[in-house]
Amino acid sequence: MSFNLSIGPLVSLIAGILILVMPKLLNLIVALYLIAIGILGLVGAHNLRL
């Protein structure tokens, strides 16, 4: 039996749980996500599969 685990859904799950436990983290999590996506877009890493 083999598991194919992708980082994207795992990060989403952890972020969702953290937001439920500590709603004040929402701003920080969204900001970090947007910064990471922006940097990846600027450096041309849009072909990278996360």
N, CA, C and O atoms as a Maestro MAE file, in Angstrom:
{
 s_m_m2io_version
 :::
 2.0.0
}

f_m_ct {
 s_m_title
 :::
 protein
 m_atom[200] {
  # First column is atom index #
  i_m_mmod_type
  r_m_x_coord
  r_m_y_coord
  r_m_z_coord
  i_m_residue_number
  s_m_chain_name
  s_m_pdb_residue_name
  s_m_pdb_atom_name
  i_m_atomic_number
  :::
  1 25 0.849 -1.175 0.000 1 A "MET " " N  " 7
  2 3 0.000 0.000 0.000 1 A "MET " " CA " 6
  3 2 0.898 1.242 0.000 1 A "MET " " C  " 6
  4 15 1.827 1.350 0.800 1 A "MET " " O  " 8
  5 25 0.610 2.156 -0.892 2 A "SER " " N  " 7
  6 3 1.446 3.347 -1.052 2 A "SER " " CA " 6
  7 2 0.600 4.608 -0.862 2 A "SER " " C  " 6
  8 15 -0.523 4.701 -1.356 2 A "SER " " O  " 8
  9 25 1.161 5.564 -0.142 3 A "PHE " " N  " 7
  10 3 0.497 6.843 0.058 3 A "PHE " " CA " 6
  11 2 1.207 7.908 -0.753 3 A "PHE " " C  " 6
  12 15 2.428 8.047 -0.681 3 A "PHE " " O  " 8
  13 25 0.444 8.652 -1.518 4 A "ASN " " N  " 7
  14 3 0.993 9.765 -2.285 4 A "ASN " " CA " 6
  15 2 0.555 11.047 -1.584 4 A "ASN " " C  " 6
  16 15 -0.562 11.523 -1.789 4 A "ASN " " O  " 8
  17 25 1.433 11.601 -0.762 5 A "LEU " " N  " 7
  18 3 1.103 12.761 0.060 5 A "LEU " " CA " 6
  19 2 1.658 14.030 -0.575 5 A "LEU " " C  " 6
  20 15 2.851 14.125 -0.862 5 A "LEU " " O  " 8
  21 25 0.789 14.988 -0.786 6 A "SER " " N  " 7
  22 3 1.184 16.271 -1.355 6 A "SER " " CA " 6
  23 2 1.242 17.307 -0.230 6 A "SER " " C  " 6
  24 15 0.502 17.209 0.748 6 A "SER " " O  " 8
  25 25 2.114 18.287 -0.372 7 A "ILE " " N  " 7
  26 3 2.318 19.281 0.689 7 A "ILE " " CA " 6
  27 2 1.163 20.289 0.763 7 A "ILE " " C  " 6
  28 15 0.848 20.781 1.847 7 A "ILE " " O  " 8
  29 25 0.537 20.597 -0.358 8 A "GLY " " N  " 7
  30 3 -0.531 21.597 -0.381 8 A "GLY " " CA " 6
  31 2 -1.705 21.274 0.526 8 A "GLY " " C  " 6
  32 15 -2.057 22.076 1.391 8 A "GLY " " O  " 8
  33 25 -2.321 20.101 0.339 9 A "PRO " " N  " 7
  34 3 -3.443 19.746 1.215 9 A "PRO " " CA " 6
  35 2 -3.044 19.614 2.684 9 A "PRO " " C  " 6
  36 15 -3.834 19.928 3.574 9 A "PRO " " O  " 8
  37 25 -1.834 19.158 2.933 10 A "LEU " " N  " 7
  38 3 -1.378 19.022 4.313 10 A "LEU " " CA " 6
  39 2 -1.252 20.387 4.984 10 A "LEU " " C  " 6
  40 15 -1.666 20.555 6.131 10 A "LEU " " O  " 8
  41 25 -0.682 21.360 4.275 11 A "VAL " " N  " 7
  42 3 -0.562 22.718 4.806 11 A "VAL " " CA " 6
  43 2 -1.939 23.323 5.029 11 A "VAL " " C  " 6
  44 15 -2.166 24.000 6.032 11 A "VAL " " O  " 8
  45 25 -2.863 23.082 4.094 12 A "SER " " N  " 7
  46 3 -4.222 23.602 4.234 12 A "SER " " CA " 6
  47 2 -4.911 23.025 5.465 12 A "SER " " C  " 6
  48 15 -5.593 23.741 6.198 12 A "SER " " O  " 8
  49 25 -4.729 21.742 5.682 13 A "LEU " " N  " 7
  50 3 -5.341 21.091 6.841 13 A "LEU " " CA " 6
  51 2 -4.791 21.660 8.149 13 A "LEU " " C  " 6
  52 15 -5.552 21.967 9.067 13 A "LEU " " O  " 8
  53 25 -3.484 21.796 8.226 14 A "ILE " " N  " 7
  54 3 -2.865 22.347 9.443 14 A "ILE " " CA " 6
  55 2 -3.302 23.792 9.664 14 A "ILE " " C  " 6
  56 15 -3.612 24.182 10.789 14 A "ILE " " O  " 8
  57 25 -3.328 24.587 8.594 15 A "ALA " " N  " 7
  58 3 -3.758 25.983 8.719 15 A "ALA " " CA " 6
  59 2 -5.209 26.066 9.170 15 A "ALA " " C  " 6
  60 15 -5.549 26.899 10.010 15 A "ALA " " O  " 8
  61 25 -6.061 25.217 8.625 16 A "GLY " " N  " 7
  62 3 -7.469 25.208 9.029 16 A "GLY " " CA " 6
  63 2 -7.651 24.877 10.489 16 A "GLY " " C  " 6
  64 15 -8.446 25.514 11.180 16 A "GLY " " O  " 8
  65 25 -6.922 23.887 10.967 17 A "ILE " " N  " 7
  66 3 -7.011 23.513 12.382 17 A "ILE " " CA " 6
  67 2 -6.510 24.647 13.274 17 A "ILE " " C  " 6
  68 15 -7.118 24.951 14.300 17 A "ILE " " O  " 8
  69 25 -5.388 25.277 12.874 18 A "LEU " " N  " 7
  70 3 -4.863 26.392 13.673 18 A "LEU " " CA " 6
  71 2 -5.838 27.562 13.714 18 A "LEU " " C  " 6
  72 15 -5.987 28.208 14.750 18 A "LEU " " O  " 8
  73 25 -6.500 27.838 12.598 19 A "ILE " " N  " 7
  74 3 -7.472 28.934 12.564 19 A "ILE " " CA " 6
  75 2 -8.661 28.619 13.467 19 A "ILE " " C  " 6
  76 15 -9.182 29.512 14.135 19 A "ILE " " O  " 8
  77 25 -9.093 27.363 13.494 20 A "LEU " " N  " 7
  78 3 -10.199 26.989 14.382 20 A "LEU " " CA " 6
  79 2 -9.804 27.139 15.846 20 A "LEU " " C  " 6
  80 15 -10.601 27.594 16.666 20 A "LEU " " O  " 8
  81 25 -8.571 26.757 16.171 21 A "VAL " " N  " 7
  82 3 -8.120 26.809 17.563 21 A "VAL " " CA " 6
  83 2 -7.819 28.244 17.983 21 A "VAL " " C  " 6
  84 15 -8.189 28.669 19.077 21 A "VAL " " O  " 8
  85 25 -7.144 28.989 17.105 22 A "MET " " N  " 7
  86 3 -6.747 30.365 17.416 22 A "MET " " CA " 6
  87 2 -7.137 31.276 16.251 22 A "MET " " C  " 6
  88 15 -6.331 31.476 15.343 22 A "MET " " O  " 8
  89 25 -8.352 31.833 16.254 23 A "PRO " " N  " 7
  90 3 -8.822 32.641 15.124 23 A "PRO " " CA " 6
  91 2 -7.950 33.861 14.817 23 A "PRO " " C  " 6
  92 15 -7.969 34.355 13.690 23 A "PRO " " O  " 8
  93 25 -7.196 34.350 15.783 24 A "LYS " " N  " 7
  94 3 -6.337 35.510 15.523 24 A "LYS " " CA " 6
  95 2 -5.200 35.180 14.566 24 A "LYS " " C  " 6
  96 15 -4.575 36.085 14.012 24 A "LYS " " O  " 8
  97 25 -4.926 33.896 14.365 25 A "LEU " " N  " 7
  98 3 -3.870 33.491 13.440 25 A "LEU " " CA " 6
  99 2 -4.276 33.652 11.973 25 A "LEU " " C  " 6
  100 15 -3.431 33.559 11.083 25 A "LEU " " O  " 8
  101 25 -5.548 33.889 11.722 26 A "LEU " " N  " 7
  102 3 -6.030 33.981 10.347 26 A "LEU " " CA " 6
  103 2 -5.262 35.025 9.550 26 A "LEU " " C  " 6
  104 15 -4.833 34.751 8.429 26 A "LEU " " O  " 8
  105 25 -5.082 36.212 10.106 27 A "ASN " " N  " 7
  106 3 -4.365 37.275 9.388 27 A "ASN " " CA " 6
  107 2 -2.935 36.859 9.064 27 A "ASN " " C  " 6
  108 15 -2.454 37.088 7.955 27 A "ASN " " O  " 8
  109 25 -2.263 36.251 10.024 28 A "LEU " " N  " 7
  110 3 -0.879 35.835 9.810 28 A "LEU " " CA " 6
  111 2 -0.777 34.732 8.756 28 A "LEU " " C  " 6
  112 15 0.099 34.776 7.892 28 A "LEU " " O  " 8
  113 25 -1.658 33.760 8.827 29 A "ILE " " N  " 7
  114 3 -1.621 32.643 7.878 29 A "ILE " " CA " 6
  115 2 -1.915 33.126 6.465 29 A "ILE " " C  " 6
  116 15 -1.237 32.722 5.521 29 A "ILE " " O  " 8
  117 25 -2.908 33.977 6.310 30 A "VAL " " N  " 7
  118 3 -3.239 34.508 4.984 30 A "VAL " " CA " 6
  119 2 -2.101 35.365 4.449 30 A "VAL " " C  " 6
  120 15 -1.763 35.275 3.269 30 A "VAL " " O  " 8
  121 25 -1.516 36.185 5.291 31 A "ALA " " N  " 7
  122 3 -0.410 37.044 4.854 31 A "ALA " " CA " 6
  123 2 0.787 36.209 4.409 31 A "ALA " " C  " 6
  124 15 1.375 36.485 3.363 31 A "ALA " " O  " 8
  125 25 1.152 35.202 5.179 32 A "LEU " " N  " 7
  126 3 2.277 34.352 4.806 32 A "LEU " " CA " 6
  127 2 2.003 33.597 3.506 32 A "LEU " " C  " 6
  128 15 2.893 33.442 2.670 32 A "LEU " " O  " 8
  129 25 0.770 33.133 3.344 33 A "TYR " " N  " 7
  130 3 0.405 32.432 2.109 33 A "TYR " " CA " 6
  131 2 0.526 33.353 0.901 33 A "TYR " " C  " 6
  132 15 1.093 32.970 -0.122 33 A "TYR " " O  " 8
  133 25 0.000 34.551 1.019 34 A "LEU " " N  " 7
  134 3 0.050 35.496 -0.101 34 A "LEU " " CA " 6
  135 2 1.483 35.905 -0.426 34 A "LEU " " C  " 6
  136 15 1.835 36.040 -1.598 34 A "LEU " " O  " 8
  137 25 2.304 36.101 0.585 35 A "ILE " " N  " 7
  138 3 3.712 36.442 0.356 35 A "ILE " " CA " 6
  139 2 4.424 35.289 -0.353 35 A "ILE " " C  " 6
  140 15 5.172 35.513 -1.304 35 A "ILE " " O  " 8
  141 25 4.194 34.061 0.104 36 A "ALA " " N  " 7
  142 3 4.849 32.898 -0.511 36 A "ALA " " CA " 6
  143 2 4.423 32.730 -1.962 36 A "ALA " " C  " 6
  144 15 5.267 32.479 -2.823 36 A "ALA " " O  " 8
  145 25 3.132 32.863 -2.251 37 A "ILE " " N  " 7
  146 3 2.644 32.730 -3.624 37 A "ILE " " CA " 6
  147 2 3.188 33.862 -4.486 37 A "ILE " " C  " 6
  148 15 3.541 33.638 -5.644 37 A "ILE " " O  " 8
  149 25 3.260 35.063 -3.944 38 A "GLY " " N  " 7
  150 3 3.801 36.197 -4.695 38 A "GLY " " CA " 6
  151 2 5.270 36.012 -5.041 38 A "GLY " " C  " 6
  152 15 5.688 36.288 -6.165 38 A "GLY " " O  " 8
  153 25 6.053 35.544 -4.076 39 A "ILE " " N  " 7
  154 3 7.483 35.310 -4.327 39 A "ILE " " CA " 6
  155 2 7.669 34.202 -5.356 39 A "ILE " " C  " 6
  156 15 8.488 34.329 -6.266 39 A "ILE " " O  " 8
  157 25 6.917 33.123 -5.217 40 A "LEU " " N  " 7
  158 3 7.019 32.037 -6.193 40 A "LEU " " CA " 6
  159 2 6.620 32.508 -7.586 40 A "LEU " " C  " 6
  160 15 7.216 32.087 -8.577 40 A "LEU " " O  " 8
  161 25 5.629 33.367 -7.669 41 A "GLY " " N  " 7
  162 3 5.214 33.901 -8.963 41 A "GLY " " CA " 6
  163 2 6.259 34.814 -9.580 41 A "GLY " " C  " 6
  164 15 6.464 34.798 -10.794 41 A "GLY " " O  " 8
  165 25 6.922 35.612 -8.748 42 A "LEU " " N  " 7
  166 3 7.934 36.536 -9.256 42 A "LEU " " CA " 6
  167 2 9.202 35.834 -9.736 42 A "LEU " " C  " 6
  168 15 9.811 36.253 -10.720 42 A "LEU " " O  " 8
  169 25 9.597 34.775 -9.047 43 A "VAL " " N  " 7
  170 3 10.824 34.093 -9.434 43 A "VAL " " CA " 6
  171 2 10.591 33.027 -10.496 43 A "VAL " " C  " 6
  172 15 11.528 32.344 -10.909 43 A "VAL " " O  " 8
  173 25 9.354 32.883 -10.934 44 A "GLY " " N  " 7
  174 3 9.056 31.965 -12.019 44 A "GLY " " CA " 6
  175 2 8.943 30.520 -11.595 44 A "GLY " " C  " 6
  176 15 9.193 29.620 -12.396 44 A "GLY " " O  " 8
  177 25 8.576 30.281 -10.366 45 A "ALA " " N  " 7
  178 3 8.435 28.905 -9.883 45 A "ALA " " CA " 6
  179 2 6.993 28.417 -10.027 45 A "ALA " " C  " 6
  180 15 6.561 27.539 -9.280 45 A "ALA " " O  " 8
  181 25 6.248 28.974 -10.975 46 A "HIS " " N  " 7
  182 3 4.859 28.573 -11.144 46 A "HIS " " CA " 6
  183 2 4.732 27.160 -11.692 46 A "HIS " " C  " 6
  184 15 3.647 26.581 -11.649 46 A "HIS " " O  " 8
  185 25 5.811 26.598 -12.204 47 A "ASN " " N  " 7
  186 3 5.786 25.214 -12.677 47 A "ASN " " CA " 6
  187 2 6.041 24.225 -11.559 47 A "ASN " " C  " 6
  188 15 5.917 23.017 -11.760 47 A "ASN " " O  " 8
  189 25 6.399 24.726 -10.370 48 A "LEU " " N  " 7
  190 3 6.648 23.872 -9.213 48 A "LEU " " CA " 6
  191 2 5.333 23.344 -8.684 48 A "LEU " " C  " 6
  192 15 4.412 24.117 -8.417 48 A "LEU " " O  " 8
  193 25 5.235 22.027 -8.530 49 A "ARG " " N  " 7
  194 3 4.002 21.420 -8.009 49 A "ARG " " CA " 6
  195 2 4.097 21.268 -6.507 49 A "ARG " " C  " 6
  196 15 4.955 20.546 -5.999 49 A "ARG " " O  " 8
  197 25 3.211 21.953 -5.795 50 A "LEU " " N  " 7
  198 3 3.170 21.818 -4.329 50 A "LEU " " CA " 6
  199 2 1.961 21.020 -3.929 50 A "LEU " " C  " 6
  200 15 1.738 20.790 -2.741 50 A "LEU " " O  " 8
  :::
 }
 m_bond[199] {
  # First column is bond index #
  i_m_from
  i_m_to
  i_m_order
  :::
  1 1 2 1
  2 2 3 1
  3 3 4 2
  4 3 5 1
  5 5 6 1
  6 6 7 1
  7 7 8 2
  8 7 9 1
  9 9 10 1
  10 10 11 1
  11 11 12 2
  12 11 13 1
  13 13 14 1
  14 14 15 1
  15 15 16 2
  16 15 17 1
  17 17 18 1
  18 18 19 1
  19 19 20 2
  20 19 21 1
  21 21 22 1
  22 22 23 1
  23 23 24 2
  24 23 25 1
  25 25 26 1
  26 26 27 1
  27 27 28 2
  28 27 29 1
  29 29 30 1
  30 30 31 1
  31 31 32 2
  32 31 33 1
  33 33 34 1
  34 34 35 1
  35 35 36 2
  36 35 37 1
  37 37 38 1
  38 38 39 1
  39 39 40 2
  40 39 41 1
  41 41 42 1
  42 42 43 1
  43 43 44 2
  44 43 45 1
  45 45 46 1
  46 46 47 1
  47 47 48 2
  48 47 49 1
  49 49 50 1
  50 50 51 1
  51 51 52 2
  52 51 53 1
  53 53 54 1
  54 54 55 1
  55 55 56 2
  56 55 57 1
  57 57 58 1
  58 58 59 1
  59 59 60 2
  60 59 61 1
  61 61 62 1
  62 62 63 1
  63 63 64 2
  64 63 65 1
  65 65 66 1
  66 66 67 1
  67 67 68 2
  68 67 69 1
  69 69 70 1
  70 70 71 1
  71 71 72 2
  72 71 73 1
  73 73 74 1
  74 74 75 1
  75 75 76 2
  76 75 77 1
  77 77 78 1
  78 78 79 1
  79 79 80 2
  80 79 81 1
  81 81 82 1
  82 82 83 1
  83 83 84 2
  84 83 85 1
  85 85 86 1
  86 86 87 1
  87 87 88 2
  88 87 89 1
  89 89 90 1
  90 90 91 1
  91 91 92 2
  92 91 93 1
  93 93 94 1
  94 94 95 1
  95 95 96 2
  96 95 97 1
  97 97 98 1
  98 98 99 1
  99 99 100 2
  100 99 101 1
  101 101 102 1
  102 102 103 1
  103 103 104 2
  104 103 105 1
  105 105 106 1
  106 106 107 1
  107 107 108 2
  108 107 109 1
  109 109 110 1
  110 110 111 1
  111 111 112 2
  112 111 113 1
  113 113 114 1
  114 114 115 1
  115 115 116 2
  116 115 117 1
  117 117 118 1
  118 118 119 1
  119 119 120 2
  120 119 121 1
  121 121 122 1
  122 122 123 1
  123 123 124 2
  124 123 125 1
  125 125 126 1
  126 126 127 1
  127 127 128 2
  128 127 129 1
  129 129 130 1
  130 130 131 1
  131 131 132 2
  132 131 133 1
  133 133 134 1
  134 134 135 1
  135 135 136 2
  136 135 137 1
  137 137 138 1
  138 138 139 1
  139 139 140 2
  140 139 141 1
  141 141 142 1
  142 142 143 1
  143 143 144 2
  144 143 145 1
  145 145 146 1
  146 146 147 1
  147 147 148 2
  148 147 149 1
  149 149 150 1
  150 150 151 1
  151 151 152 2
  152 151 153 1
  153 153 154 1
  154 154 155 1
  155 155 156 2
  156 155 157 1
  157 157 158 1
  158 158 159 1
  159 159 160 2
  160 159 161 1
  161 161 162 1
  162 162 163 1
  163 163 164 2
  164 163 165 1
  165 165 166 1
  166 166 167 1
  167 167 168 2
  168 167 169 1
  169 169 170 1
  170 170 171 1
  171 171 172 2
  172 171 173 1
  173 173 174 1
  174 174 175 1
  175 175 176 2
  176 175 177 1
  177 177 178 1
  178 178 179 1
  179 179 180 2
  180 179 181 1
  181 181 182 1
  182 182 183 1
  183 183 184 2
  184 183 185 1
  185 185 186 1
  186 186 187 1
  187 187 188 2
  188 187 189 1
  189 189 190 1
  190 190 191 1
  191 191 192 2
  192 191 193 1
  193 193 194 1
  194 194 195 1
  195 195 196 2
  196 195 197 1
  197 197 198 1
  198 198 199 1
  199 199 200 2
  :::
 }
}
